[in-house]
């Protein structure tokens, strides 16, 4: 279900989630990889996590 949820969110959100949550990069490393400020990394992660949650809930996943 996670992979299907990732397919449903935008590429920008998917990319940053994969770098942080699956690959384990730190904010500073992600900022360097994507050539964006660390603050932008934090903001995109916040929005990406919410987008993924919404996608998963839309597919029937339970959320507390």
mmCIF file of the N, C-alpha and C atoms, coordinates in Angstrom:
data_MODEL
# 
_entry.id   MODEL 
# 
loop_
_atom_site.group_PDB 
_atom_site.id 
_atom_site.type_symbol 
_atom_site.label_atom_id 
_atom_site.label_alt_id 
_atom_site.label_comp_id 
_atom_site.label_asym_id 
_atom_site.label_entity_id 
_atom_site.label_seq_id 
_atom_site.pdbx_PDB_ins_code 
_atom_site.Cartn_x 
_atom_site.Cartn_y 
_atom_site.Cartn_z 
_atom_site.occupancy 
_atom_site.B_iso_or_equiv 
_atom_site.pdbx_formal_charge 
_atom_site.auth_seq_id 
_atom_site.auth_comp_id 
_atom_site.auth_asym_id 
_atom_site.auth_atom_id 
_atom_site.pdbx_PDB_model_num 
ATOM 1   N N  . UNK A 1 1  ? 0.825  -1.186 0.000  1.00 0.00 ? 1  UNK A N  1 
ATOM 2   C CA . UNK A 1 1  ? 0.000  0.000  0.000  1.00 0.00 ? 1  UNK A CA 1 
ATOM 3   C C  . UNK A 1 1  ? 0.876  1.259  0.000  1.00 0.00 ? 1  UNK A C  1 
ATOM 4   N N  . UNK A 1 2  ? 2.010  1.198  0.701  1.00 0.00 ? 2  UNK A N  1 
ATOM 5   C CA . UNK A 1 2  ? 2.910  2.358  0.747  1.00 0.00 ? 2  UNK A CA 1 
ATOM 6   C C  . UNK A 1 2  ? 3.369  2.752  -0.648 1.00 0.00 ? 2  UNK A C  1 
ATOM 7   N N  . UNK A 1 3  ? 3.785  1.765  -1.433 1.00 0.00 ? 3  UNK A N  1 
ATOM 8   C CA . UNK A 1 3  ? 4.279  2.068  -2.781 1.00 0.00 ? 3  UNK A CA 1 
ATOM 9   C C  . UNK A 1 3  ? 3.184  2.657  -3.652 1.00 0.00 ? 3  UNK A C  1 
ATOM 10  N N  . UNK A 1 4  ? 1.972  2.156  -3.521 1.00 0.00 ? 4  UNK A N  1 
ATOM 11  C CA . UNK A 1 4  ? 0.854  2.710  -4.293 1.00 0.00 ? 4  UNK A CA 1 
ATOM 12  C C  . UNK A 1 4  ? 0.548  4.137  -3.835 1.00 0.00 ? 4  UNK A C  1 
ATOM 13  N N  . UNK A 1 5  ? 0.659  4.379  -2.532 1.00 0.00 ? 5  UNK A N  1 
ATOM 14  C CA . UNK A 1 5  ? 0.464  5.731  -2.014 1.00 0.00 ? 5  UNK A CA 1 
ATOM 15  C C  . UNK A 1 5  ? 1.507  6.685  -2.551 1.00 0.00 ? 5  UNK A C  1 
ATOM 16  N N  . UNK A 1 6  ? 2.759  6.236  -2.602 1.00 0.00 ? 6  UNK A N  1 
ATOM 17  C CA . UNK A 1 6  ? 3.831  7.069  -3.148 1.00 0.00 ? 6  UNK A CA 1 
ATOM 18  C C  . UNK A 1 6  ? 3.594  7.394  -4.621 1.00 0.00 ? 6  UNK A C  1 
ATOM 19  N N  . UNK A 1 7  ? 3.001  6.447  -5.349 1.00 0.00 ? 7  UNK A N  1 
ATOM 20  C CA . UNK A 1 7  ? 2.705  6.691  -6.764 1.00 0.00 ? 7  UNK A CA 1 
ATOM 21  C C  . UNK A 1 7  ? 1.638  7.766  -6.937 1.00 0.00 ? 7  UNK A C  1 
ATOM 22  N N  . UNK A 1 8  ? 0.801  7.950  -5.931 1.00 0.00 ? 8  UNK A N  1 
ATOM 23  C CA . UNK A 1 8  ? -0.313 8.897  -6.024 1.00 0.00 ? 8  UNK A CA 1 
ATOM 24  C C  . UNK A 1 8  ? 0.054  10.336 -5.677 1.00 0.00 ? 8  UNK A C  1 
ATOM 25  N N  . UNK A 1 9  ? 1.215  10.539 -5.096 1.00 0.00 ? 9  UNK A N  1 
ATOM 26  C CA . UNK A 1 9  ? 1.604  11.905 -4.736 1.00 0.00 ? 9  UNK A CA 1 
ATOM 27  C C  . UNK A 1 9  ? 2.553  12.461 -5.793 1.00 0.00 ? 9  UNK A C  1 
ATOM 28  N N  . UNK A 1 10 ? 2.742  13.752 -5.787 1.00 0.00 ? 10 UNK A N  1 
ATOM 29  C CA . UNK A 1 10 ? 3.593  14.398 -6.777 1.00 0.00 ? 10 UNK A CA 1 
ATOM 30  C C  . UNK A 1 10 ? 5.047  13.966 -6.680 1.00 0.00 ? 10 UNK A C  1 
ATOM 31  N N  . UNK A 1 11 ? 5.746  14.098 -7.776 1.00 0.00 ? 11 UNK A N  1 
ATOM 32  C CA . UNK A 1 11 ? 7.147  13.678 -7.845 1.00 0.00 ? 11 UNK A CA 1 
ATOM 33  C C  . UNK A 1 11 ? 8.021  14.406 -6.822 1.00 0.00 ? 11 UNK A C  1 
ATOM 34  N N  . UNK A 1 12 ? 7.784  15.696 -6.639 1.00 0.00 ? 12 UNK A N  1 
ATOM 35  C CA . UNK A 1 12 ? 8.567  16.477 -5.686 1.00 0.00 ? 12 UNK A CA 1 
ATOM 36  C C  . UNK A 1 12 ? 8.391  15.927 -4.264 1.00 0.00 ? 12 UNK A C  1 
ATOM 37  N N  . UNK A 1 13 ? 7.167  15.566 -3.908 1.00 0.00 ? 13 UNK A N  1 
ATOM 38  C CA . UNK A 1 13 ? 6.902  14.989 -2.593 1.00 0.00 ? 13 UNK A CA 1 
ATOM 39  C C  . UNK A 1 13 ? 7.495  13.589 -2.478 1.00 0.00 ? 13 UNK A C  1 
ATOM 40  N N  . UNK A 1 14 ? 7.306  12.799 -3.499 1.00 0.00 ? 14 UNK A N  1 
ATOM 41  C CA . UNK A 1 14 ? 7.819  11.424 -3.488 1.00 0.00 ? 14 UNK A CA 1 
ATOM 42  C C  . UNK A 1 14 ? 9.340  11.423 -3.356 1.00 0.00 ? 14 UNK A C  1 
ATOM 43  N N  . UNK A 1 15 ? 9.996  12.269 -4.110 1.00 0.00 ? 15 UNK A N  1 
ATOM 44  C CA . UNK A 1 15 ? 11.455 12.335 -4.109 1.00 0.00 ? 15 UNK A CA 1 
ATOM 45  C C  . UNK A 1 15 ? 12.004 12.644 -2.716 1.00 0.00 ? 15 UNK A C  1 
ATOM 46  N N  . UNK A 1 16 ? 11.446 13.631 -2.069 1.00 0.00 ? 16 UNK A N  1 
ATOM 47  C CA . UNK A 1 16 ? 11.973 14.034 -0.770 1.00 0.00 ? 16 UNK A CA 1 
ATOM 48  C C  . UNK A 1 16 ? 11.656 13.003 0.311  1.00 0.00 ? 16 UNK A C  1 
ATOM 49  N N  . UNK A 1 17 ? 10.494 12.352 0.228  1.00 0.00 ? 17 UNK A N  1 
ATOM 50  C CA . UNK A 1 17 ? 10.174 11.290 1.178  1.00 0.00 ? 17 UNK A CA 1 
ATOM 51  C C  . UNK A 1 17 ? 11.105 10.099 1.034  1.00 0.00 ? 17 UNK A C  1 
ATOM 52  N N  . UNK A 1 18 ? 11.392 9.729  -0.191 1.00 0.00 ? 18 UNK A N  1 
ATOM 53  C CA . UNK A 1 18 ? 12.303 8.598  -0.422 1.00 0.00 ? 18 UNK A CA 1 
ATOM 54  C C  . UNK A 1 18 ? 13.690 8.926  0.114  1.00 0.00 ? 18 UNK A C  1 
ATOM 55  N N  . UNK A 1 19 ? 14.181 10.119 -0.162 1.00 0.00 ? 19 UNK A N  1 
ATOM 56  C CA . UNK A 1 19 ? 15.506 10.498 0.331  1.00 0.00 ? 19 UNK A CA 1 
ATOM 57  C C  . UNK A 1 19 ? 15.575 10.474 1.858  1.00 0.00 ? 19 UNK A C  1 
ATOM 58  N N  . UNK A 1 20 ? 14.537 10.977 2.524  1.00 0.00 ? 20 UNK A N  1 
ATOM 59  C CA . UNK A 1 20 ? 14.562 11.065 3.986  1.00 0.00 ? 20 UNK A CA 1 
ATOM 60  C C  . UNK A 1 20 ? 14.183 9.753  4.661  1.00 0.00 ? 20 UNK A C  1 
ATOM 61  N N  . UNK A 1 21 ? 13.026 9.231  4.327  1.00 0.00 ? 21 UNK A N  1 
ATOM 62  C CA . UNK A 1 21 ? 12.470 8.108  5.071  1.00 0.00 ? 21 UNK A CA 1 
ATOM 63  C C  . UNK A 1 21 ? 12.978 6.741  4.615  1.00 0.00 ? 21 UNK A C  1 
ATOM 64  N N  . UNK A 1 22 ? 13.282 6.596  3.356  1.00 0.00 ? 22 UNK A N  1 
ATOM 65  C CA . UNK A 1 22 ? 13.746 5.293  2.868  1.00 0.00 ? 22 UNK A CA 1 
ATOM 66  C C  . UNK A 1 22 ? 15.258 5.219  2.739  1.00 0.00 ? 22 UNK A C  1 
ATOM 67  N N  . UNK A 1 23 ? 15.878 6.297  2.271  1.00 0.00 ? 23 UNK A N  1 
ATOM 68  C CA . UNK A 1 23 ? 17.329 6.303  2.102  1.00 0.00 ? 23 UNK A CA 1 
ATOM 69  C C  . UNK A 1 23 ? 18.060 6.783  3.359  1.00 0.00 ? 23 UNK A C  1 
ATOM 70  N N  . UNK A 1 24 ? 17.362 7.489  4.235  1.00 0.00 ? 24 UNK A N  1 
ATOM 71  C CA . UNK A 1 24 ? 17.934 7.898  5.506  1.00 0.00 ? 24 UNK A CA 1 
ATOM 72  C C  . UNK A 1 24 ? 18.853 9.105  5.478  1.00 0.00 ? 24 UNK A C  1 
ATOM 73  N N  . UNK A 1 25 ? 18.755 9.925  4.439  1.00 0.00 ? 25 UNK A N  1 
ATOM 74  C CA . UNK A 1 25 ? 19.582 11.128 4.377  1.00 0.00 ? 25 UNK A CA 1 
ATOM 75  C C  . UNK A 1 25 ? 19.114 12.153 5.399  1.00 0.00 ? 25 UNK A C  1 
ATOM 76  N N  . UNK A 1 26 ? 20.042 12.959 5.895  1.00 0.00 ? 26 UNK A N  1 
ATOM 77  C CA . UNK A 1 26 ? 19.728 14.063 6.802  1.00 0.00 ? 26 UNK A CA 1 
ATOM 78  C C  . UNK A 1 26 ? 19.309 15.277 5.986  1.00 0.00 ? 26 UNK A C  1 
ATOM 79  N N  . UNK A 1 27 ? 18.682 16.239 6.675  1.00 0.00 ? 27 UNK A N  1 
ATOM 80  C CA . UNK A 1 27 ? 18.202 17.445 6.006  1.00 0.00 ? 27 UNK A CA 1 
ATOM 81  C C  . UNK A 1 27 ? 19.316 18.136 5.219  1.00 0.00 ? 27 UNK A C  1 
ATOM 82  N N  . UNK A 1 28 ? 20.496 18.240 5.819  1.00 0.00 ? 28 UNK A N  1 
ATOM 83  C CA . UNK A 1 28 ? 21.603 18.920 5.143  1.00 0.00 ? 28 UNK A CA 1 
ATOM 84  C C  . UNK A 1 28 ? 22.006 18.183 3.875  1.00 0.00 ? 28 UNK A C  1 
ATOM 85  N N  . UNK A 1 29 ? 21.983 16.873 3.930  1.00 0.00 ? 29 UNK A N  1 
ATOM 86  C CA . UNK A 1 29 ? 22.348 16.071 2.750  1.00 0.00 ? 29 UNK A CA 1 
ATOM 87  C C  . UNK A 1 29 ? 21.295 16.207 1.659  1.00 0.00 ? 29 UNK A C  1 
ATOM 88  N N  . UNK A 1 30 ? 20.041 16.188 2.046  1.00 0.00 ? 30 UNK A N  1 
ATOM 89  C CA . UNK A 1 30 ? 18.956 16.344 1.069  1.00 0.00 ? 30 UNK A CA 1 
ATOM 90  C C  . UNK A 1 30 ? 19.040 17.714 0.411  1.00 0.00 ? 30 UNK A C  1 
ATOM 91  N N  . UNK A 1 31 ? 19.308 18.731 1.208  1.00 0.00 ? 31 UNK A N  1 
ATOM 92  C CA . UNK A 1 31 ? 19.443 20.087 0.677  1.00 0.00 ? 31 UNK A CA 1 
ATOM 93  C C  . UNK A 1 31 ? 20.543 20.146 -0.379 1.00 0.00 ? 31 UNK A C  1 
ATOM 94  N N  . UNK A 1 32 ? 21.643 19.484 -0.107 1.00 0.00 ? 32 UNK A N  1 
ATOM 95  C CA . UNK A 1 32 ? 22.753 19.452 -1.064 1.00 0.00 ? 32 UNK A CA 1 
ATOM 96  C C  . UNK A 1 32 ? 22.367 18.685 -2.326 1.00 0.00 ? 32 UNK A C  1 
ATOM 97  N N  . UNK A 1 33 ? 21.759 17.533 -2.158 1.00 0.00 ? 33 UNK A N  1 
ATOM 98  C CA . UNK A 1 33 ? 21.362 16.694 -3.301 1.00 0.00 ? 33 UNK A CA 1 
ATOM 99  C C  . UNK A 1 33 ? 20.390 17.444 -4.203 1.00 0.00 ? 33 UNK A C  1 
ATOM 100 N N  . UNK A 1 34 ? 19.386 18.077 -3.600 1.00 0.00 ? 34 UNK A N  1 
ATOM 101 C CA . UNK A 1 34 ? 18.343 18.746 -4.384 1.00 0.00 ? 34 UNK A CA 1 
ATOM 102 C C  . UNK A 1 34 ? 18.665 20.196 -4.701 1.00 0.00 ? 34 UNK A C  1 
ATOM 103 N N  . UNK A 1 35 ? 19.777 20.686 -4.135 1.00 0.00 ? 35 UNK A N  1 
ATOM 104 C CA . UNK A 1 35 ? 20.205 22.070 -4.343 1.00 0.00 ? 35 UNK A CA 1 
ATOM 105 C C  . UNK A 1 35 ? 19.120 23.060 -3.924 1.00 0.00 ? 35 UNK A C  1 
ATOM 106 N N  . UNK A 1 36 ? 18.615 22.850 -2.689 1.00 0.00 ? 36 UNK A N  1 
ATOM 107 C CA . UNK A 1 36 ? 17.608 23.722 -2.108 1.00 0.00 ? 36 UNK A CA 1 
ATOM 108 C C  . UNK A 1 36 ? 18.008 24.028 -0.658 1.00 0.00 ? 36 UNK A C  1 
ATOM 109 N N  . UNK A 1 37 ? 17.483 25.104 -0.075 1.00 0.00 ? 37 UNK A N  1 
ATOM 110 C CA . UNK A 1 37 ? 17.790 25.410 1.327  1.00 0.00 ? 37 UNK A CA 1 
ATOM 111 C C  . UNK A 1 37 ? 17.212 24.353 2.273  1.00 0.00 ? 37 UNK A C  1 
ATOM 112 N N  . UNK A 1 38 ? 17.842 24.210 3.449  1.00 0.00 ? 38 UNK A N  1 
ATOM 113 C CA . UNK A 1 38 ? 17.354 23.247 4.440  1.00 0.00 ? 38 UNK A CA 1 
ATOM 114 C C  . UNK A 1 38 ? 15.926 23.557 4.877  1.00 0.00 ? 38 UNK A C  1 
ATOM 115 N N  . UNK A 1 39 ? 15.585 24.818 4.973  1.00 0.00 ? 39 UNK A N  1 
ATOM 116 C CA . UNK A 1 39 ? 14.221 25.190 5.335  1.00 0.00 ? 39 UNK A CA 1 
ATOM 117 C C  . UNK A 1 39 ? 13.205 24.681 4.331  1.00 0.00 ? 39 UNK A C  1 
ATOM 118 N N  . UNK A 1 40 ? 13.585 24.675 3.069  1.00 0.00 ? 40 UNK A N  1 
ATOM 119 C CA . UNK A 1 40 ? 12.710 24.154 2.017  1.00 0.00 ? 40 UNK A CA 1 
ATOM 120 C C  . UNK A 1 40 ? 12.570 22.649 2.156  1.00 0.00 ? 40 UNK A C  1 
ATOM 121 N N  . UNK A 1 41 ? 13.643 21.980 2.546  1.00 0.00 ? 41 UNK A N  1 
ATOM 122 C CA . UNK A 1 41 ? 13.576 20.534 2.791  1.00 0.00 ? 41 UNK A CA 1 
ATOM 123 C C  . UNK A 1 41 ? 12.527 20.257 3.864  1.00 0.00 ? 41 UNK A C  1 
ATOM 124 N N  . UNK A 1 42 ? 12.614 20.985 4.974  1.00 0.00 ? 42 UNK A N  1 
ATOM 125 C CA . UNK A 1 42 ? 11.672 20.787 6.072  1.00 0.00 ? 42 UNK A CA 1 
ATOM 126 C C  . UNK A 1 42 ? 10.234 21.041 5.623  1.00 0.00 ? 42 UNK A C  1 
ATOM 127 N N  . UNK A 1 43 ? 10.026 22.106 4.896  1.00 0.00 ? 43 UNK A N  1 
ATOM 128 C CA . UNK A 1 43 ? 8.684  22.448 4.421  1.00 0.00 ? 43 UNK A CA 1 
ATOM 129 C C  . UNK A 1 43 ? 8.146  21.384 3.475  1.00 0.00 ? 43 UNK A C  1 
ATOM 130 N N  . UNK A 1 44 ? 8.962  20.958 2.525  1.00 0.00 ? 44 UNK A N  1 
ATOM 131 C CA . UNK A 1 44 ? 8.517  19.941 1.566  1.00 0.00 ? 44 UNK A CA 1 
ATOM 132 C C  . UNK A 1 44 ? 8.225  18.619 2.267  1.00 0.00 ? 44 UNK A C  1 
ATOM 133 N N  . UNK A 1 45 ? 9.041  18.256 3.260  1.00 0.00 ? 45 UNK A N  1 
ATOM 134 C CA . UNK A 1 45 ? 8.786  17.022 3.997  1.00 0.00 ? 45 UNK A CA 1 
ATOM 135 C C  . UNK A 1 45 ? 7.458  17.091 4.732  1.00 0.00 ? 45 UNK A C  1 
ATOM 136 N N  . UNK A 1 46 ? 7.193  18.216 5.346  1.00 0.00 ? 46 UNK A N  1 
ATOM 137 C CA . UNK A 1 46 ? 5.922  18.403 6.047  1.00 0.00 ? 46 UNK A CA 1 
ATOM 138 C C  . UNK A 1 46 ? 4.751  18.170 5.093  1.00 0.00 ? 46 UNK A C  1 
ATOM 139 N N  . UNK A 1 47 ? 4.790  18.829 3.958  1.00 0.00 ? 47 UNK A N  1 
ATOM 140 C CA . UNK A 1 47 ? 3.697  18.717 2.987  1.00 0.00 ? 47 UNK A CA 1 
ATOM 141 C C  . UNK A 1 47 ? 3.661  17.332 2.341  1.00 0.00 ? 47 UNK A C  1 
ATOM 142 N N  . UNK A 1 48 ? 4.824  16.744 2.116  1.00 0.00 ? 48 UNK A N  1 
ATOM 143 C CA . UNK A 1 48 ? 4.887  15.416 1.513  1.00 0.00 ? 48 UNK A CA 1 
ATOM 144 C C  . UNK A 1 48 ? 4.286  14.363 2.436  1.00 0.00 ? 48 UNK A C  1 
ATOM 145 N N  . UNK A 1 49 ? 4.583  14.461 3.716  1.00 0.00 ? 49 UNK A N  1 
ATOM 146 C CA . UNK A 1 49 ? 4.026  13.497 4.682  1.00 0.00 ? 49 UNK A CA 1 
ATOM 147 C C  . UNK A 1 49 ? 2.505  13.595 4.730  1.00 0.00 ? 49 UNK A C  1 
ATOM 148 N N  . UNK A 1 50 ? 1.997  14.814 4.694  1.00 0.00 ? 50 UNK A N  1 
ATOM 149 C CA . UNK A 1 50 ? 0.540  14.991 4.697  1.00 0.00 ? 50 UNK A CA 1 
ATOM 150 C C  . UNK A 1 50 ? -0.082 14.484 3.396  1.00 0.00 ? 50 UNK A C  1 
ATOM 151 N N  . UNK A 1 51 ? 0.581  14.723 2.284  1.00 0.00 ? 51 UNK A N  1 
ATOM 152 C CA . UNK A 1 51 ? 0.074  14.241 0.994  1.00 0.00 ? 51 UNK A CA 1 
ATOM 153 C C  . UNK A 1 51 ? 0.041  12.715 0.978  1.00 0.00 ? 51 UNK A C  1 
ATOM 154 N N  . UNK A 1 52 ? 1.079  12.080 1.504  1.00 0.00 ? 52 UNK A N  1 
ATOM 155 C CA . UNK A 1 52 ? 1.114  10.624 1.544  1.00 0.00 ? 52 UNK A CA 1 
ATOM 156 C C  . UNK A 1 52 ? 0.030  10.093 2.470  1.00 0.00 ? 52 UNK A C  1 
ATOM 157 N N  . UNK A 1 53 ? -0.122 10.710 3.639  1.00 0.00 ? 53 UNK A N  1 
ATOM 158 C CA . UNK A 1 53 ? -1.179 10.297 4.563  1.00 0.00 ? 53 UNK A CA 1 
ATOM 159 C C  . UNK A 1 53 ? -2.545 10.380 3.885  1.00 0.00 ? 53 UNK A C  1 
ATOM 160 N N  . UNK A 1 54 ? -2.808 11.491 3.207  1.00 0.00 ? 54 UNK A N  1 
ATOM 161 C CA . UNK A 1 54 ? -4.089 11.654 2.528  1.00 0.00 ? 54 UNK A CA 1 
ATOM 162 C C  . UNK A 1 54 ? -4.284 10.606 1.436  1.00 0.00 ? 54 UNK A C  1 
ATOM 163 N N  . UNK A 1 55 ? -3.232 10.309 0.702  1.00 0.00 ? 55 UNK A N  1 
ATOM 164 C CA . UNK A 1 55 ? -3.310 9.291  -0.342 1.00 0.00 ? 55 UNK A CA 1 
ATOM 165 C C  . UNK A 1 55 ? -3.617 7.928  0.255  1.00 0.00 ? 55 UNK A C  1 
ATOM 166 N N  . UNK A 1 56 ? -2.936 7.592  1.347  1.00 0.00 ? 56 UNK A N  1 
ATOM 167 C CA . UNK A 1 56 ? -3.144 6.292  1.975  1.00 0.00 ? 56 UNK A CA 1 
ATOM 168 C C  . UNK A 1 56 ? -4.549 6.179  2.575  1.00 0.00 ? 56 UNK A C  1 
ATOM 169 N N  . UNK A 1 57 ? -5.015 7.235  3.211  1.00 0.00 ? 57 UNK A N  1 
ATOM 170 C CA . UNK A 1 57 ? -6.368 7.233  3.761  1.00 0.00 ? 57 UNK A CA 1 
ATOM 171 C C  . UNK A 1 57 ? -7.380 7.091  2.623  1.00 0.00 ? 57 UNK A C  1 
ATOM 172 N N  . UNK A 1 58 ? -7.124 7.754  1.519  1.00 0.00 ? 58 UNK A N  1 
ATOM 173 C CA . UNK A 1 58 ? -7.998 7.649  0.350  1.00 0.00 ? 58 UNK A CA 1 
ATOM 174 C C  . UNK A 1 58 ? -8.046 6.245  -0.217 1.00 0.00 ? 58 UNK A C  1 
ATOM 175 N N  . UNK A 1 59 ? -7.026 5.464  0.077  1.00 0.00 ? 59 UNK A N  1 
ATOM 176 C CA . UNK A 1 59 ? -6.984 4.068  -0.377 1.00 0.00 ? 59 UNK A CA 1 
ATOM 177 C C  . UNK A 1 59 ? -7.537 3.110  0.676  1.00 0.00 ? 59 UNK A C  1 
ATOM 178 N N  . UNK A 1 60 ? -7.986 3.666  1.801  1.00 0.00 ? 60 UNK A N  1 
ATOM 179 C CA . UNK A 1 60 ? -8.603 2.821  2.823  1.00 0.00 ? 60 UNK A CA 1 
ATOM 180 C C  . UNK A 1 60 ? -7.761 2.545  4.038  1.00 0.00 ? 60 UNK A C  1 
ATOM 181 N N  . UNK A 1 61 ? -6.581 3.128  4.129  1.00 0.00 ? 61 UNK A N  1 
ATOM 182 C CA . UNK A 1 61 ? -5.738 2.916  5.304  1.00 0.00 ? 61 UNK A CA 1 
ATOM 183 C C  . UNK A 1 61 ? -6.359 3.614  6.509  1.00 0.00 ? 61 UNK A C  1 
ATOM 184 N N  . UNK A 1 62 ? -6.153 3.058  7.674  1.00 0.00 ? 62 UNK A N  1 
ATOM 185 C CA . UNK A 1 62 ? -6.655 3.643  8.911  1.00 0.00 ? 62 UNK A CA 1 
ATOM 186 C C  . UNK A 1 62 ? -5.668 4.665  9.436  1.00 0.00 ? 62 UNK A C  1 
ATOM 187 N N  . UNK A 1 63 ? -6.170 5.781  9.925  1.00 0.00 ? 63 UNK A N  1 
ATOM 188 C CA . UNK A 1 63 ? -5.329 6.811  10.516 1.00 0.00 ? 63 UNK A CA 1 
ATOM 189 C C  . UNK A 1 63 ? -5.961 7.189  11.843 1.00 0.00 ? 63 UNK A C  1 
ATOM 190 N N  . UNK A 1 64 ? -5.141 7.231  12.907 1.00 0.00 ? 64 UNK A N  1 
ATOM 191 C CA . UNK A 1 64 ? -5.711 7.493  14.236 1.00 0.00 ? 64 UNK A CA 1 
ATOM 192 C C  . UNK A 1 64 ? -6.453 8.778  14.363 1.00 0.00 ? 64 UNK A C  1 
# 
